[in-house]
């Protein structure tokens, strides 16, 4: 049962929904997709293949850590979402913290930090608009309380600060920090899907880091690179579909294999090009 507070108020959500035009609700139902696990899988995969090992591997580790921590903390707090009659979109399981607040803050924040083509002001503006809109959309859509979003921001902000601190020390420190943060949740909650999914992918990242994978970024602006990109994403998509059909520890192994493919794919493409050329 949610605490009796304005931060867990069903009445507040009803008032917000009644005051918001249907067209805005429709737009927010699309905006919220930018915080979905499926979208992050595509985004982080493409970024890693494009950026290569030094920039891409830490971002992969950060994204997977977000899944583990979000799923684990939901179990720790065990607080419900708003009543289903307020849901504009489908959502289930516990509500606090909001993964659509935690993950966008951590992942988009880490991506913007790693991008060198934007000024600091531009990064702050883009990050604020993107993260705030995705996060707040969940309240308008009736699937999260304000407290869920605030907690997600707090945890995501703390993890982003940790990423920035370790990013200055190198890829290996970021990967190690991700494992250290994620491992306790995997040990305590080995049956929670997002925890198992995230840690399975993180295990593949560790293997890739140790074997120095991703040394050859994908040249996506060439025809061959674009074809390789699409083909690789198809394989990842098939893996995701298969993963959605399994449960328990099998999620770990399927995620591990899919993530391992992601980590080593650009090296496989480079070898194939060398063999053909």
Buried (B, 14 or more C-beta within 10 A) or exposed (E): EBEEEEBBBBEBBBEBBEEEEEEEBEBBBEBBEBBBBEEBBBBBBBBBBBBBBEBBBBBBBBBBBBBBBBBBBBBEEEBEBBEEEBBBBEBEEBBBBBBBBBBBBBBBBBBBBBBEEEEEEEBEEBBEEBBBBBBBBBBBBBBBBBBBBBBBBBBBBBBBEBBBEBBEEEBEBBBBBBBEBBEEBBEEBEEBBBBBBBBBBBBBBBBBBEEEBBEBBBBBEEEBBEEBBEEBBEEBBEBBEEBEEBEEEBBBBBBBBBBBBBBBBBBBBBEEBEEEE
